[in-house]
Amino acid sequence: MQPRNPTRPIFVGDQRTGIIQIGGGIALDHPLAKGLNAPTEIAPISVQTMTAGYTYDIDKCVAEIHKLTTAGADIVRVAVPEKKDTQALKEILNQTTVPIVADVHFHFKRALEAIEAGVHKIRLNPGNITDRAQVEQVIDACKEANNGRGIPIRVGVNEGSIIERKDKQARAKELGAVFSDNKHGYMMAIMIAKLEEYLDIFYERDFYDIAISAKSMDASLVIDAYTEISKRFPHPLHLGVTHAGPKETGCIRSVVALGTLMANGIGDTIRISYANDPIYEIEDGLELLYTLGKRERIGAELIACPTCGRIQVDLFTLVQQVNDKLNADITVPMKVAVMGCVVNGPGEAEGADVAVFAGDRKGIIYVQGEKVATVPETEILDRLLSECKAFQEQVLSGAAKLGEKKVEIVPPDPEGALGSGWEKMAYQRDNSLTQISISPSEPT
């Protein structure tokens, strides 16, 4: 895991919603650190999503934002393609408690209206809003917004909206030669040329509160493009794979690209995009950050056996039931293991805070390495959850600490009473050797 790349931070939100920092860590003597009064630490990677309904339908939009906020969204984006959408923004902002981004694609006036309504961030599409004077109006409005503190702008050079606009530009050809050995060289050249052209306008207006995205449906292009952009522009990067598809395949496409980039220190805020309920985008985005150690986990981490012929209980039903209950009742980031046999079970139980491993239609339950119960299969769920809740109370009261291992577990023998499976095999091997006599005349 590489350390995060330092960037010029941006700040999204207000006192009512709370302020989310994106990026950070840039040196104050950097040319683009203008206006920063003090150094900043690099902020945790934030998770974003976008509402699926119409923004002008205020009640439904607010209800959806509340649902996404409860699921863990740090920032929510809403589409404002029409004036009736921006007219609804002020009331939506009054009823929600998370920073809201206005997604502006085709008309700069929607950006100006959203800023006037008090939105916390603007997303502009360089492929669709190309008139310099219009872009300057949006920049100036963002500088003056929020009582003069300004609001940031995300510049999105996504593949689907810029490809036809830079075919003949000399800089694109120049960059294309630089990236000629890369199969995505032409598209990367367009993205970077468009960013250079667009960012020059921002810099000339003395505006630096910028985030960048460069999305594609091609995971390998996403990796290549963001890697190159991170070398050239010290702004926070919003990672994502656009048009990722349904959750079943989109999760693989997204995790491959975003996980690779974040492991290499690239990325400051993410959206996993699905053609599905955006709740899944939040859940999977958070899990990705937890898995990479980029965010402190909220709630239990559940590990369980894969498909295996050694399983001795209805493990997969049990795992789903445990997962549902943990999500509902546990907020402490304890590690819970549900293992189906005595092969890997003891090792996982030893490393987990609360664990069960199964054998012959029963479950042996451990809390931080200490055996607390052996119960029949029908009682595993209730007893395991009871132990999780009791352990959570101990952690919250300070009587226990997460991740402490107190004893080593010796697994039971799956076939008899001769100790562990390894001990039994050793016993049988040694015992059989003492019973074999080899005559000197016999070949060895």
C-alpha positions as CSV (number, residue, x, y, z in Angstrom):
1,M,0.0,0.0,0.0
2,Q,1.4,3.3,-1.1
3,P,0.9,6.5,0.9
4,R,-1.8,8.9,-0.3
5,N,-0.8,11.5,-2.8
6,P,-0.9,15.0,-1.3
7,T,-3.3,17.4,-3.0
8,R,-4.8,20.9,-2.4
9,P,-7.8,20.2,-0.2
10,I,-11.4,21.2,-0.9
11,F,-14.1,21.6,1.7
12,V,-17.8,20.6,1.0
13,G,-20.7,21.4,3.2
14,D,-21.5,24.0,5.9
15,Q,-22.0,24.3,9.6
16,R,-25.4,22.7,9.5
17,T,-24.4,19.6,7.4
18,G,-20.9,19.4,8.7
19,I,-17.9,20.1,6.5
20,I,-16.2,17.2,4.6
21,Q,-12.6,17.7,3.6
22,I,-11.5,16.0,0.4
23,G,-7.8,15.5,-0.1
24,G,-5.1,17.6,1.6
25,G,-1.4,17.5,2.5
26,I,-0.1,19.8,-0.2
27,A,2.9,21.9,0.8
28,L,2.2,25.6,1.4
29,D,5.0,26.6,-0.9
30,H,3.4,24.8,-3.8
31,P,2.3,27.2,-6.6
32,L,-1.3,26.0,-6.4
33,A,-1.5,26.3,-2.6
34,K,-2.6,29.9,-2.9
35,G,-5.1,31.0,-0.3
36,L,-4.3,28.2,2.1
37,N,-3.4,29.6,5.5
38,A,-2.2,26.5,7.2
39,P,-1.1,23.0,6.3
40,T,-3.7,20.3,6.2
41,E,-3.5,16.6,6.9
42,I,-4.8,14.3,4.2
43,A,-8.5,13.6,4.9
44,P,-10.0,10.1,4.9
45,I,-11.4,9.0,1.5
46,S,-15.1,10.0,1.3
47,V,-17.9,8.0,-0.3
48,Q,-20.4,9.6,-2.7
49,T,-23.5,8.5,-4.6
50,M,-26.2,10.2,-6.6
51,T,-30.0,10.2,-6.3
52,A,-31.9,8.2,-8.8
53,G,-35.2,10.2,-8.7
54,Y,-36.2,13.6,-10.1
55,T,-34.8,16.5,-8.1
56,Y,-37.9,18.6,-8.7
57,D,-39.9,16.0,-6.8
58,I,-38.9,17.5,-3.5
59,D,-40.5,15.0,-1.0
60,K,-39.1,11.9,-2.8
61,C,-35.7,13.5,-3.3
62,V,-35.4,14.4,0.3
63,A,-36.5,10.9,1.4
64,E,-33.9,9.3,-0.9
65,I,-31.2,11.6,0.4
66,H,-32.1,10.7,4.0
67,K,-31.9,7.0,3.1
68,L,-28.5,7.4,1.5
69,T,-27.2,9.4,4.4
70,T,-28.4,6.7,6.8
71,A,-26.5,4.1,4.7
72,G,-23.3,6.1,5.2
73,A,-23.0,8.5,2.2
74,D,-20.7,11.4,3.0
75,I,-21.8,13.4,0.0
76,V,-24.8,13.1,-2.3
77,R,-25.1,14.5,-5.8
78,V,-28.4,15.5,-7.5
79,A,-29.1,16.2,-11.1
80,V,-30.3,19.6,-12.2
81,P,-31.0,19.4,-15.9
82,E,-33.9,21.8,-15.8
83,K,-34.8,25.1,-14.0
84,K,-37.5,23.3,-11.9
85,D,-34.7,21.2,-10.4
86,T,-32.7,24.1,-9.3
87,Q,-35.8,25.8,-8.0
88,A,-36.3,22.8,-5.7
89,L,-32.8,22.9,-4.3
90,K,-33.3,25.4,-1.6
91,E,-36.1,23.4,0.0
92,I,-34.1,20.2,-0.4
93,L,-31.1,21.8,1.3
94,N,-33.2,23.0,4.2
95,Q,-34.4,19.4,4.8
96,T,-31.2,17.4,4.5
97,T,-28.1,17.0,6.6
98,V,-25.5,15.9,4.1
99,P,-23.4,18.1,1.7
100,I,-25.2,18.3,-1.7
101,V,-23.5,18.5,-5.1
102,A,-25.4,19.9,-8.1
103,D,-24.7,17.9,-11.3
104,V,-24.6,20.4,-14.2
105,H,-24.2,19.2,-17.7
106,F,-25.6,21.3,-20.5
107,H,-26.5,24.8,-19.3
108,F,-24.3,27.1,-17.2
109,K,-27.4,28.9,-15.9
110,R,-28.3,25.7,-13.9
111,A,-25.0,26.1,-12.1
112,L,-25.6,29.7,-11.3
113,E,-29.1,28.9,-10.0
114,A,-27.8,26.0,-7.9
115,I,-25.1,28.3,-6.4
116,E,-27.8,30.9,-5.6
117,A,-29.8,28.2,-3.9
118,G,-26.9,27.4,-1.6
119,V,-25.6,24.1,-3.0
120,H,-22.3,22.9,-1.5
121,K,-20.4,22.0,-4.7
122,I,-20.8,22.1,-8.5
123,R,-20.0,19.4,-11.0
124,L,-19.2,20.8,-14.5
125,N,-18.7,18.8,-17.7
126,P,-16.0,20.4,-19.9
127,G,-17.3,18.4,-22.9
128,N,-20.7,20.1,-22.7
129,I,-20.1,23.6,-21.4
130,T,-17.3,25.0,-23.6
131,D,-18.0,28.7,-23.8
132,R,-15.3,30.5,-21.8
133,A,-17.4,33.4,-20.7
134,Q,-20.0,31.0,-19.3
135,V,-17.4,29.0,-17.4
136,E,-16.0,32.2,-16.0
137,Q,-19.4,33.2,-14.7
138,V,-19.7,29.9,-12.9
139,I,-16.2,30.2,-11.4
140,D,-16.8,33.8,-10.2
141,A,-20.2,32.8,-8.6
142,C,-18.5,29.9,-6.8
143,K,-15.8,32.2,-5.5
144,E,-18.4,34.6,-4.0
145,A,-20.7,31.9,-2.7
146,N,-21.0,30.8,0.9
147,N,-20.6,34.3,2.3
148,G,-17.3,34.7,0.4
149,R,-15.8,31.5,1.5
150,G,-16.5,29.9,-1.8
151,I,-17.6,26.5,-2.9
152,P,-15.6,23.9,-4.9
153,I,-16.1,22.7,-8.5
154,R,-15.5,19.2,-9.8
155,V,-14.3,19.1,-13.4
156,G,-15.3,15.8,-15.0
157,V,-13.6,14.7,-18.2
158,N,-15.5,11.5,-18.6
159,E,-14.9,9.4,-21.7
160,G,-18.5,9.6,-22.9
161,S,-18.8,13.3,-23.2
162,I,-15.4,14.6,-24.5
163,I,-14.3,12.3,-27.3
164,E,-15.6,14.3,-30.2
165,R,-14.4,17.7,-29.0
166,K,-10.6,17.5,-29.2
167,D,-9.9,15.5,-32.4
168,K,-7.9,18.3,-34.1
169,Q,-6.3,20.0,-31.2
170,A,-2.5,20.2,-31.4
171,R,-2.0,19.5,-27.7
172,A,-4.0,16.3,-27.9
173,K,-1.8,15.1,-30.8
174,E,1.3,16.0,-28.8
175,L,0.1,14.1,-25.8
176,G,-1.0,11.2,-28.0
177,A,2.6,10.8,-29.1
178,V,3.7,10.8,-25.4
179,F,1.2,8.0,-24.7
180,S,1.7,6.1,-28.0
181,D,2.9,3.0,-26.2
182,N,-0.3,2.9,-24.1
183,K,-3.4,1.3,-25.7
184,H,-5.4,4.1,-24.2
185,G,-3.0,6.8,-25.3
186,Y,-5.5,8.6,-27.6
187,M,-8.2,8.9,-25.0
188,M,-5.7,9.8,-22.2
189,A,-4.4,12.6,-24.5
190,I,-7.9,14.0,-25.0
191,M,-8.7,13.9,-21.3
192,I,-5.5,15.6,-20.3
193,A,-5.7,18.2,-23.0
194,K,-9.2,19.1,-22.1
195,L,-8.2,19.3,-18.4
196,E,-5.3,21.6,-19.3
197,E,-7.5,23.9,-21.3
198,Y,-10.3,24.0,-18.7
199,L,-8.0,24.4,-15.7
200,D,-6.2,27.3,-17.3
201,I,-9.5,29.2,-17.1
202,F,-9.8,28.5,-13.4
203,Y,-6.2,29.5,-12.7
204,E,-6.5,32.7,-14.6
205,R,-9.6,33.5,-12.4
206,D,-7.4,32.7,-9.3
207,F,-9.7,29.7,-8.5
208,Y,-8.1,26.6,-7.1
209,D,-10.8,24.8,-5.1
210,I,-11.1,22.0,-7.7
211,A,-11.6,18.3,-7.9
212,I,-11.0,16.2,-11.0
213,S,-12.6,13.0,-12.4
214,A,-11.7,11.1,-15.5
215,K,-14.2,8.2,-15.7
216,S,-14.6,5.5,-18.3
217,M,-16.4,2.1,-18.4
218,D,-13.0,0.5,-19.2
219,A,-11.4,-0.3,-15.8
220,S,-7.9,-0.4,-17.3
221,L,-8.3,3.1,-18.9
222,V,-9.6,4.4,-15.5
223,I,-6.4,3.1,-13.9
224,D,-4.1,4.5,-16.6
225,A,-5.9,7.9,-16.8
226,Y,-6.0,8.6,-13.1
227,T,-2.4,7.5,-12.7
228,E,-1.2,10.0,-15.3
229,I,-3.5,12.8,-14.1
230,S,-2.3,12.4,-10.5
231,K,1.2,13.1,-11.7
232,R,0.2,16.3,-13.4
233,F,-2.5,18.0,-11.4
234,P,-2.3,18.4,-7.5
235,H,-6.1,18.4,-7.1
236,P,-8.2,15.9,-5.3
237,L,-9.3,13.0,-7.5
238,H,-12.9,11.7,-7.5
239,L,-12.6,8.1,-8.6
240,G,-15.2,6.1,-10.4
241,V,-16.0,3.8,-13.3
242,T,-18.9,5.2,-15.3
243,H,-21.5,2.9,-17.0
244,A,-20.2,0.1,-14.8
245,G,-23.4,-1.9,-15.4
246,P,-25.5,-4.0,-13.0
247,K,-24.2,-4.7,-9.5
248,E,-23.2,-8.3,-10.3
249,T,-20.6,-7.2,-12.8
250,G,-20.2,-3.5,-12.0
251,C,-18.8,-4.4,-8.5
252,I,-15.9,-6.3,-10.1
253,R,-15.2,-3.6,-12.7
254,S,-15.3,-0.9,-10.1
255,V,-13.3,-2.6,-7.4
256,V,-10.5,-3.6,-9.8
257,A,-10.0,0.0,-10.9
258,L,-10.7,1.9,-7.6
259,G,-8.9,-0.7,-5.5
260,T,-5.8,-0.6,-7.7
261,L,-5.7,3.2,-7.6
262,M,-6.2,3.6,-3.9
263,A,-3.6,0.9,-3.2
264,N,-1.2,3.1,-5.1
265,G,-2.1,6.2,-3.1
266,I,-4.4,7.7,-5.7
267,G,-7.9,9.0,-5.0
268,D,-9.6,11.2,-2.4
269,T,-13.3,10.5,-2.9
270,I,-15.1,7.7,-4.6
271,R,-18.4,6.7,-6.2
272,I,-19.1,3.1,-7.2
273,S,-21.7,3.3,-9.9
274,Y,-24.4,0.7,-10.5
275,A,-27.5,0.4,-12.6
276,N,-29.3,-0.4,-9.4
277,D,-30.4,1.1,-6.1
278,P,-27.7,3.6,-5.0
279,I,-27.8,2.1,-1.5
280,Y,-25.6,-0.7,-2.9
281,E,-23.1,1.9,-4.2
282,I,-22.7,3.2,-0.6
283,E,-22.4,-0.2,1.0
284,D,-19.9,-1.5,-1.5
285,G,-17.9,1.7,-1.5
286,L,-17.6,1.7,2.3
287,E,-16.6,-2.0,2.3
288,L,-13.9,-1.3,-0.2
289,L,-12.4,1.4,2.0
290,Y,-12.7,-0.8,5.1
291,T,-11.0,-3.7,3.3
292,L,-8.1,-1.5,2.2
293,G,-7.8,0.1,5.6
294,K,-8.7,3.5,4.2
295,R,-11.5,4.0,6.7
296,E,-12.2,2.9,10.2
297,R,-14.9,0.2,10.0
298,I,-18.3,0.9,11.5
299,G,-20.0,-2.3,12.6
300,A,-18.9,-5.9,12.5
301,E,-16.6,-7.5,10.0
302,L,-18.0,-10.9,9.1
303,I,-15.7,-13.6,7.6
304,A,-17.0,-17.0,6.6
305,C,-16.1,-20.2,4.8
306,P,-16.4,-20.5,1.1
307,T,-18.1,-23.4,-0.6
308,C,-16.5,-26.7,0.7
309,G,-17.3,-30.3,1.0
310,R,-16.2,-30.3,4.7
311,I,-19.1,-28.1,5.9
312,Q,-21.2,-29.8,8.5
313,V,-24.0,-27.3,9.0
314,D,-26.3,-25.2,6.8
315,L,-23.5,-22.6,6.7
316,F,-24.7,-20.3,4.0
317,T,-28.2,-19.8,5.5
318,L,-26.5,-19.2,8.8
319,V,-24.0,-16.7,7.4
320,Q,-26.8,-14.6,5.8
321,Q,-28.8,-14.6,9.0
322,V,-25.8,-13.6,11.0
323,N,-24.9,-10.8,8.6
324,D,-28.5,-9.4,8.7
325,K,-28.5,-9.4,12.5
326,L,-25.0,-7.9,12.8
327,N,-25.9,-5.1,10.5
328,A,-29.0,-4.3,12.6
329,D,-27.5,-4.7,16.1
330,I,-23.7,-4.2,16.1
331,T,-21.9,-0.9,15.8
332,V,-18.5,-1.8,17.2
333,P,-16.0,-2.9,14.6
334,M,-15.6,-6.4,16.0
335,K,-14.4,-9.3,13.8
336,V,-16.9,-12.2,13.7
337,A,-16.0,-15.5,12.1
338,V,-18.6,-18.1,11.1
339,M,-16.7,-21.3,10.0
340,G,-18.2,-24.5,8.8
341,C,-15.7,-27.1,10.0
342,V,-12.7,-27.8,12.2
343,V,-10.1,-27.4,9.4
344,N,-9.9,-23.5,9.2
345,G,-12.4,-22.8,12.0
346,P,-10.0,-22.8,14.9
347,G,-7.5,-20.5,13.3
348,E,-10.2,-18.0,12.4
349,A,-11.8,-18.3,15.8
350,E,-8.4,-17.5,17.3
351,G,-8.1,-14.3,15.2
352,A,-11.7,-13.1,15.6
353,D,-13.3,-11.4,18.5
354,V,-16.4,-13.6,18.4
355,A,-16.4,-16.9,16.4
356,V,-18.2,-20.1,15.8
357,F,-16.9,-23.2,14.1
358,A,-19.1,-26.2,13.3
359,G,-18.8,-29.9,13.7
360,D,-21.4,-32.6,13.3
361,R,-24.5,-30.4,13.5
362,K,-23.2,-28.3,16.4
363,G,-21.3,-25.1,16.9
364,I,-18.4,-24.3,19.2
365,I,-18.5,-20.6,20.1
366,Y,-15.4,-18.6,21.2
367,V,-15.0,-15.0,22.5
368,Q,-11.5,-13.7,21.9
369,G,-10.1,-17.2,21.9
370,E,-11.9,-18.5,24.9
371,K,-14.5,-21.2,24.5
372,V,-17.9,-20.1,25.9
373,A,-20.4,-22.6,24.6
374,T,-21.1,-25.7,22.5
375,V,-24.6,-25.6,21.1
376,P,-26.7,-27.6,18.7
377,E,-27.0,-26.2,15.1
378,T,-30.5,-24.8,15.8
379,E,-29.2,-22.6,18.6
380,I,-26.0,-21.3,16.9
381,L,-27.6,-18.1,15.6
382,D,-29.2,-16.9,18.8
383,R,-26.2,-17.8,21.0
384,L,-23.6,-16.3,18.6
385,L,-25.6,-13.0,18.4
386,S,-26.0,-13.0,22.2
387,E,-22.3,-13.3,22.6
388,C,-21.7,-10.5,20.0
389,K,-24.0,-8.1,21.9
390,A,-22.4,-9.0,25.3
391,F,-19.0,-8.4,23.9
392,Q,-20.0,-5.1,22.3
393,E,-21.2,-4.0,25.8
394,Q,-17.8,-5.0,27.2
395,V,-16.0,-3.0,24.6
396,L,-18.2,0.1,25.1
397,S,-17.7,0.0,28.8
398,G,-14.0,-0.5,28.5
399,A,-13.9,-4.0,30.0
400,A,-12.6,-5.5,26.7
401,K,-10.6,-4.4,23.7
402,L,-11.0,-5.3,20.1
403,G,-8.5,-7.7,18.6
404,E,-7.1,-9.2,21.8
405,K,-6.3,-12.9,21.7
406,K,-6.1,-14.6,25.0
407,V,-5.6,-18.4,24.4
408,E,-4.6,-20.7,21.6
409,I,-7.3,-23.0,20.4
410,V,-6.7,-26.7,19.9
411,P,-9.3,-28.0,17.4
412,P,-11.4,-31.0,18.3
413,D,-10.7,-34.3,16.5
414,P,-13.3,-34.6,13.8
415,E,-13.4,-38.4,14.1
416,G,-12.6,-39.4,17.6
417,A,-11.2,-38.6,21.0
418,L,-7.4,-38.6,20.2
419,G,-7.0,-34.8,20.3
420,S,-6.7,-32.7,17.1
421,G,-6.7,-34.1,13.6
422,W,-2.9,-33.5,13.4
423,E,-2.2,-35.2,16.7
424,K,-4.3,-38.2,15.6
425,M,-2.3,-38.6,12.3
426,A,1.0,-38.3,14.2
427,Y,-0.1,-40.9,16.7
428,Q,-1.2,-43.4,13.9
429,R,2.0,-42.8,12.0
430,D,4.3,-43.4,15.0
431,N,2.3,-46.4,16.2
432,S,2.3,-48.0,12.8
433,L,6.1,-47.7,12.6
434,T,6.7,-49.6,15.9
435,Q,4.7,-52.5,14.5
436,I,6.8,-53.0,11.4
437,S,9.9,-55.2,11.5
438,I,12.2,-55.4,8.6
439,S,14.3,-58.5,8.0
440,P,17.9,-57.9,7.1
441,S,17.4,-60.1,4.0
442,E,14.5,-58.0,2.8
443,P,15.2,-55.1,0.5
444,T,14.7,-51.7,2.0
